[in-house]
């Protein structure tokens, strides 16, 4: 009989199953999935599997829950979850993302390139309600949360107009719709 206990392997599977395929051909994990999967009780259960000293676990679950859900999720997906202790000790938490390859190198040279590449899957762009106030540029590695095929609508003064579907949790234009399956926008 299954105990229902969460372990690192089941956590990894949940994260992998929450991947969404973007219109650009890349996978991303929506913020809402990270929040729903990485609960404090889940994190508390899984940290006992980490390869670290018992004293390094003190306060670790709460620190991950409050400040490092994405970093921990990236490491879990990489099967390098025990590195969370080193990331915490170096101060490389979610507010430090995206990390450069050089920053990741200070934590561990064996994972630096993999971490620098894997992190983008957990850093899809979130379109803010205030973004129309100024011009926005997105980095080349940033995944835009457009899903499905773009639909050609017509021509505009600055180019082609297309209608896209956006992952609802990756926008704040309509917060009440963040839990709905799809939103449609013209761009």
C-alpha positions as CSV (number, residue, x, y, z in Angstrom):
1,X,0.0,0.0,0.0
2,X,1.4,3.4,-1.0
3,X,2.1,5.8,1.8
4,X,1.5,9.0,-0.2
5,X,4.9,10.3,1.0
6,X,6.5,12.7,-1.4
7,X,10.1,11.9,-2.4
8,X,12.5,13.6,-4.8
9,X,11.7,11.3,-7.6
10,X,8.0,12.0,-7.4
11,X,8.7,15.7,-7.1
12,X,10.8,15.5,-10.2
13,X,8.0,13.7,-12.0
14,X,5.5,16.3,-11.0
15,X,7.7,19.1,-12.3
16,X,8.3,17.3,-15.6
17,X,4.6,16.6,-16.0
18,X,3.8,20.3,-15.5
19,X,5.9,21.4,-18.5
20,X,4.0,23.4,-21.1
21,X,5.2,23.5,-24.7
22,X,5.6,27.1,-26.0
23,X,4.9,28.3,-29.5
24,X,8.7,28.9,-29.9
25,X,9.3,25.1,-29.4
26,X,10.6,25.3,-25.9
27,X,9.2,23.9,-22.7
28,X,8.5,26.0,-19.6
29,X,7.0,25.5,-16.2
30,X,4.3,28.1,-15.2
31,X,4.8,29.9,-12.0
32,X,1.5,28.6,-10.7
33,X,2.7,25.0,-11.1
34,X,5.8,25.7,-9.1
35,X,3.7,27.3,-6.3
36,X,1.2,24.4,-6.2
37,X,3.9,21.6,-6.4
38,X,6.5,23.1,-4.0
39,X,4.4,23.5,-0.8
40,X,6.1,23.7,2.6
41,X,5.1,20.2,3.6
42,X,6.4,18.8,0.3
43,X,9.7,20.5,0.7
44,X,10.0,19.4,4.4
45,X,9.5,15.8,3.3
46,X,12.0,15.9,0.4
47,X,14.9,17.6,2.2
48,X,15.6,14.4,4.2
49,X,16.8,12.8,1.0
50,X,19.5,15.4,0.4
51,X,23.1,14.5,0.7
52,X,24.1,17.0,3.3
53,X,25.0,17.3,7.0
54,X,22.0,17.2,9.5
55,X,22.9,20.8,10.6
56,X,22.7,22.0,7.0
57,X,19.0,21.0,7.0
58,X,18.2,23.4,9.8
59,X,15.9,26.1,8.4
60,X,16.4,24.8,4.9
61,X,12.8,23.8,4.1
62,X,11.5,27.2,5.1
63,X,14.3,29.1,3.2
64,X,13.5,27.1,0.1
65,X,9.8,27.7,0.5
66,X,10.1,31.5,1.0
67,X,13.1,32.3,-1.2
68,X,14.3,29.5,-3.4
69,X,11.5,27.5,-4.9
70,X,12.7,28.0,-8.5
71,X,16.3,27.3,-7.7
72,X,15.3,24.1,-5.9
73,X,13.0,23.0,-8.8
74,X,15.9,23.6,-11.3
75,X,18.2,21.4,-9.2
76,X,15.5,18.7,-8.7
77,X,15.0,18.6,-12.5
78,X,18.8,18.3,-13.0
79,X,18.9,15.5,-10.3
80,X,21.3,17.8,-8.4
81,X,19.0,18.7,-5.5
82,X,21.7,18.4,-2.9
83,X,23.4,21.5,-4.3
84,X,20.6,23.6,-2.8
85,X,22.7,23.9,0.4
86,X,25.6,25.5,-1.6
87,X,23.2,27.8,-3.5
88,X,21.7,28.9,-0.2
89,X,25.2,29.4,1.4
90,X,26.3,31.6,-1.6
91,X,23.0,33.6,-1.5
92,X,22.0,32.5,-5.0
93,X,18.2,32.3,-4.4
94,X,15.2,33.1,-6.7
95,X,15.9,36.8,-6.6
96,X,19.3,36.1,-8.1
97,X,17.9,34.4,-11.2
98,X,18.8,34.2,-14.0
99,X,22.3,33.2,-12.9
100,X,25.2,33.6,-15.2
101,X,27.3,30.6,-16.0
102,X,30.1,32.3,-14.0
103,X,27.9,32.7,-10.9
104,X,26.8,29.1,-11.1
105,X,30.5,28.1,-11.5
106,X,31.2,29.5,-7.9
107,X,28.7,26.9,-6.6
108,X,30.0,23.9,-8.5
109,X,31.9,23.6,-11.8
110,X,30.3,20.3,-12.6
111,X,26.8,21.8,-12.7
112,X,27.4,25.4,-13.9
113,X,26.6,25.0,-17.6
114,X,23.7,22.7,-17.0
115,X,22.2,25.0,-14.4
116,X,22.7,28.1,-16.6
117,X,20.8,26.4,-19.4
118,X,18.1,24.6,-17.3
119,X,17.0,27.7,-15.4
120,X,15.2,29.3,-18.4
121,X,12.6,26.6,-18.3
122,X,11.5,28.0,-14.9
123,X,11.8,31.6,-15.9
124,X,9.2,32.2,-18.5
125,X,8.2,35.8,-19.0
126,X,5.3,37.2,-17.0
127,X,3.5,40.0,-18.8
128,X,2.7,42.7,-16.2
129,X,-0.3,44.9,-16.4
130,X,2.0,48.0,-16.4
131,X,4.2,46.8,-19.3
132,X,2.4,49.1,-21.8
133,X,3.9,52.1,-20.0
134,X,7.2,51.6,-21.7
135,X,9.0,49.6,-24.3
136,X,9.9,46.1,-23.3
137,X,12.9,44.0,-24.5
138,X,13.2,40.3,-23.6
139,X,16.5,38.4,-23.5
140,X,17.2,35.9,-26.2
141,X,16.9,33.0,-23.7
142,X,13.7,34.2,-22.1
143,X,10.8,31.9,-22.9
144,X,7.7,33.7,-23.9
145,X,4.6,31.8,-22.6
146,X,2.8,31.7,-25.9
147,X,1.1,28.4,-26.4
148,X,-0.5,26.9,-29.5
149,X,-0.1,28.3,-33.0
150,X,-0.1,32.1,-33.6
151,X,-3.1,33.2,-35.8
152,X,-2.5,35.8,-38.5
153,X,-5.0,38.6,-38.0
154,X,-3.8,41.3,-40.4
155,X,-1.3,44.1,-40.9
156,X,-0.6,47.0,-38.6
157,X,1.4,50.2,-38.7
158,X,4.5,48.5,-37.4
159,X,4.2,45.1,-39.0
160,X,2.1,41.9,-38.9
161,X,-0.6,41.5,-36.2
162,X,-1.1,38.0,-34.8
163,X,-3.4,36.5,-32.2
164,X,-1.6,34.4,-29.6
165,X,-2.7,32.2,-26.7
166,X,-0.9,32.9,-23.5
167,X,-0.5,30.8,-20.4
168,X,-2.9,32.6,-18.0
169,X,-0.7,32.4,-14.9
170,X,2.1,34.3,-16.8
171,X,0.2,37.6,-17.0
172,X,-1.3,40.2,-14.6
173,X,-3.5,42.0,-17.1
174,X,-6.5,39.9,-15.9
175,X,-5.6,38.5,-12.5
176,X,-9.0,36.9,-12.1
177,X,-8.3,34.8,-15.2
178,X,-4.9,33.5,-14.1
179,X,-6.4,30.1,-13.2
180,X,-8.2,29.7,-16.5
181,X,-6.7,27.4,-19.1
182,X,-6.0,29.9,-21.9
183,X,-6.1,33.6,-22.7
184,X,-6.0,35.1,-26.2
185,X,-4.1,38.3,-27.0
186,X,-3.3,40.2,-30.2
187,X,0.3,41.3,-30.7
